[in-house]
Amino acid sequence: MSLKEKQPEDLKLYYTIGEVSAMLGVNASLIRFWEKEFPVLKPKKNRKGNRLFTKQDIQHLKEIYHWVKEQGYTLEGARKKMLAEKKMKSENGRSPVESNRWDTIQALLDELDSLLKK
């Protein structure tokens, strides 16, 4: 059994463009195109020039996929949306999705607390 087989996927630091394209269900050419269009994507390259994506790069790609493919934004619209979310996250330490989840959890806790006091 090789060292690669022993390591779980979550310990992996870098993913190839083929692995990332399979994760997202898109062509590698689309990922290369998005790399040119979105400055936030900066995969490392090995000596051969192969792209090596980190988990952060993959998260950015998932966000781009969400805005462009699922929500129907243009590339420019997706760039603006990602920039706005990044700014919002830097201001309060949480992304809008995280903030929304926290608000929901807090509302549930408040309701449970009021039920327990009855």
C-alpha positions as CSV (number, residue, x, y, z in Angstrom):
1,M,0.0,0.0,0.0
2,S,1.5,3.3,-1.1
3,L,1.6,6.5,1.0
4,K,-1.0,8.1,-1.4
5,E,-3.5,5.3,-0.7
6,K,-3.1,5.7,3.1
7,Q,-3.9,9.4,3.1
8,P,-7.5,10.5,3.3
9,E,-8.7,13.0,0.7
10,D,-9.1,15.8,3.3
11,L,-5.3,15.7,3.9
12,K,-4.5,16.3,0.3
13,L,-3.0,19.8,-0.3
14,Y,-3.3,20.1,-4.0
15,Y,-5.7,18.8,-6.7
16,T,-5.1,18.5,-10.4
17,I,-7.3,20.3,-12.9
18,G,-8.8,16.9,-13.8
19,E,-9.8,16.2,-10.2
20,V,-11.3,19.6,-9.9
21,S,-13.2,19.4,-13.1
22,A,-14.6,16.0,-12.0
23,M,-15.7,17.5,-8.7
24,L,-17.5,20.4,-10.4
25,G,-18.8,18.4,-13.4
26,V,-17.3,20.9,-15.9
27,N,-14.7,20.7,-18.5
28,A,-11.1,21.6,-17.6
29,S,-11.2,24.2,-20.4
30,L,-13.9,26.1,-18.5
31,I,-11.8,26.1,-15.4
32,R,-8.9,27.5,-17.3
33,F,-11.2,30.2,-18.8
34,W,-12.5,31.1,-15.3
35,E,-8.9,31.4,-14.2
36,K,-8.3,34.1,-16.7
37,E,-11.6,35.9,-15.9
38,F,-11.5,35.8,-12.1
39,P,-8.3,37.2,-10.5
40,V,-9.1,35.4,-7.2
41,L,-8.1,32.1,-8.9
42,K,-4.4,31.7,-8.8
43,P,-3.6,28.0,-8.8
44,K,0.1,27.0,-8.4
45,K,1.9,25.4,-11.3
46,N,4.5,22.7,-11.1
47,R,7.6,22.6,-13.3
48,K,5.6,21.1,-16.2
49,G,3.1,23.9,-16.0
50,N,0.3,21.7,-14.6
51,R,-2.2,23.6,-12.4
52,L,-2.4,22.6,-8.8
53,F,-5.5,23.8,-7.0
54,T,-5.8,24.3,-3.2
55,K,-9.0,23.8,-1.2
56,Q,-9.4,27.6,-1.2
57,D,-9.2,27.6,-5.0
58,I,-11.8,24.9,-5.2
59,Q,-14.1,26.9,-2.9
60,H,-13.7,29.9,-5.2
61,L,-14.5,27.8,-8.2
62,K,-17.6,26.4,-6.4
63,E,-18.7,30.0,-5.8
64,I,-18.1,31.0,-9.4
65,Y,-20.1,27.9,-10.5
66,H,-22.9,28.8,-8.2
67,W,-23.2,32.4,-9.5
68,V,-22.7,31.7,-13.2
69,K,-24.2,28.3,-13.7
70,E,-26.9,28.0,-11.0
71,Q,-27.9,31.7,-10.6
72,G,-27.4,32.8,-14.2
73,Y,-25.1,35.7,-13.5
74,T,-22.8,37.1,-16.1
75,L,-19.1,36.8,-15.5
76,E,-19.0,40.5,-14.6
77,G,-22.0,40.1,-12.3
78,A,-20.4,37.1,-10.6
79,R,-17.1,39.0,-10.1
80,K,-19.0,41.9,-8.5
81,K,-21.0,39.5,-6.3
82,M,-17.9,37.7,-5.1
83,L,-16.2,41.0,-4.4
84,A,-19.2,42.3,-2.4
85,E,-19.3,39.1,-0.3
86,K,-15.6,39.3,0.3
87,K,-16.0,42.9,1.5
88,M,-19.0,41.9,3.7
89,K,-17.0,39.0,5.2
90,S,-14.0,41.2,6.0
91,E,-16.3,43.7,7.7
92,N,-18.1,41.3,10.1
93,G,-15.8,38.2,9.9
94,R,-18.6,36.1,8.4
95,S,-19.9,35.6,4.8
96,P,-23.5,36.4,4.2
97,V,-24.4,32.7,4.1
98,E,-22.7,32.2,7.5
99,S,-24.4,35.3,8.9
100,N,-27.8,34.0,7.7
101,R,-27.1,30.6,9.3
102,W,-26.0,32.3,12.6
103,D,-29.2,34.5,12.6
104,T,-31.3,31.4,12.1
105,I,-29.5,29.5,14.9
106,Q,-29.8,32.4,17.2
107,A,-33.6,32.7,16.5
108,L,-34.0,29.0,17.3
109,L,-32.0,29.3,20.5
110,D,-34.1,32.3,21.6
111,E,-37.3,30.4,20.9
112,L,-36.1,27.3,22.8
113,D,-35.1,29.6,25.7
114,S,-38.6,31.1,25.8
115,L,-40.2,27.7,25.6
116,L,-38.1,26.4,28.5
117,K,-39.1,29.5,30.6
118,K,-42.8,28.6,30.3
